[in-house]
Amino acid sequence: MISDSTLKDDLLRGAAAAAEYLGPQFNRNSIYYMSRAGTLPAIRRGSQLFFRKSDLDRAFTAEVEGA
């Protein structure tokens, strides 16, 4: 089981935070689009989106390895 402190360190709140984490080639709108399309794993709580850093890293690692 993941500890609360580990999960807290792994969690990003909002598309803007995910875009900042992923780098300058991403913006908030591209994050919204990719999460809506199912390309990026996201957790929705009401109107708020949350992203796990480990899921984002894994999503782009798989994309590079699969290319």
C-alpha positions in Angstrom: 0.0 0.0 0.0 1.2 3.5 -0.8 1.8 5.8 2.2 0.0 9.1 2.4 3.2 11.1 2.2 4.3 9.2 -0.9 0.9 9.7 -2.6 1.0 13.4 -1.7 4.4 13.8 -3.3 3.2 12.0 -6.4 0.0 14.0 -6.9 -0.4 17.0 -9.1 -3.5 19.1 -8.8 -4.9 20.5 -12.1 -3.9 20.6 -15.7 -1.6 23.6 -15.3 0.4 21.7 -12.7 0.7 18.6 -15.0 1.7 20.8 -17.9 4.4 22.5 -15.8 5.7 19.1 -14.7 5.8 17.7 -18.2 7.7 20.7 -19.6 7.5 23.6 -22.0 6.1 21.6 -25.0 2.8 21.2 -23.0 0.2 23.7 -22.0 -2.9 23.4 -19.9 -5.2 23.0 -23.0 -3.1 20.1 -24.4 -3.3 18.4 -21.0 -7.1 18.8 -21.0 -7.3 17.4 -24.5 -5.1 14.4 -23.8 -6.8 13.5 -20.6 -10.2 13.8 -22.2 -9.0 11.6 -25.1 -7.7 9.0 -22.6 -4.0 9.5 -23.6 -3.1 10.8 -20.1 -4.4 9.0 -17.0 -6.2 11.5 -14.8 -8.4 11.3 -11.6 -11.5 13.5 -11.6 -13.0 14.7 -8.3 -15.9 16.9 -9.2 -14.6 19.5 -11.6 -11.0 19.1 -10.5 -8.4 17.0 -12.3 -5.5 15.3 -10.5 -2.6 13.6 -12.1 0.0 11.2 -10.6 3.6 12.1 -11.6 4.4 8.3 -11.8 1.5 7.8 -14.2 2.6 10.7 -16.4 6.2 9.4 -16.4 5.0 5.9 -17.3 2.7 7.2 -20.1 5.5 9.0 -21.9 8.1 6.3 -21.2 5.8 3.7 -22.8 5.2 6.1 -25.8 9.0 6.4 -26.4 9.6 2.7 -26.0 6.8 1.8 -28.3 8.0 4.2 -31.1 
